[in-house]
Amino acid sequence: MSTTDTARPGSVFTFGETMMALRGGGPLKLGGTLDVSVAGAESNVAIGLSRLGHPVRWAGAVGADEAGELVLRTLRAEGVDVRGASRDEAAPTGLILFEPRLPEVTRVHYYRAGSAGSRVEACAVEAAFLAEPPRAVHLTGITPALGPAARAAARRVLRLAQEHSTLVCLDVNFRSRLWSREDAAEELRSWVPYVDVLIASDDELPLCLPEDTLRGPAGTDPSAQAEALLGLGVGEVVVKLGADGATAHTGHGTGGTLHAPARRVTAVDAVGAGDAFVAGYLSALLDGADTAARLDRAVTTGAFAVASYGDWEGAPTRAELGLLGAGAGTVVR
């Protein structure tokens, strides 16, 4: 599918594990209070897109517990359609703990083995997809790391997207605490033929490329790796570079590579910045914007996340996108 196809209306469809999130103010072993919220890469993107005015559906699984109710209530409150979500009577909602250890270092502790999200059923996700075939699907490399059931559900969605000419956006989002680079590469390389928009940090690109490609010049050059992915049929490759911004590779003639610097803000919490970036990029793509405008919106939404505490709480609405251009000390009255 062309990544610039804007003829079809419709929603963005995503699923993955969203957990109850507990965020401490310092070392967990010292005790203290914890702030309660929810967190999950795919739902972070869903909330970001919803705030920017796009219809979004989330079809993950939660436990039949209070944590699961918090997840669903939060997503509904943010305008995300959760009618395709399922409740697992035999497994709990996952849990994630955030432990700030230094001003710029946060440790994350997962409690998601055997969780409802890891057991999401492919048939339930398929039914949610087919209820209204979406215009775009957003997946991450986190979901297949959760276990065989979640991996099978993701594979089913990729096939459905292909059958319905649905745009597929993949954020690699490698998590070393969930699986090895070898296991991630084995799975994600099989996804590449289905992907229209691939978003990754520069060290994640090799996870999507065949070994023989990495033995050549592309083995150490992120730009060459991005070009190799374009050669495999990916429509565009967006490389997240953190404080250095991002680069989009589209393969469209001499203007096929474009870089955007990061927006300068006072950083308070980097967690969720990548998901906010994806939401901004996908939002602009759905609006039919060109590559420069996509990158600009992505680095803007990413900056909002960095300048705010929490995974998704700082995501801007469309009306707020221009606030970063206001001078220091500006008061909007």
Summary of the structure (lengths in Angstrom):
residues: 333
radius of gyration: 18.9
end to end distance: 44.7
largest distance: 58.7
contacts: 1153
relative contact order: 0.13
helix: 41%
strand: 20%
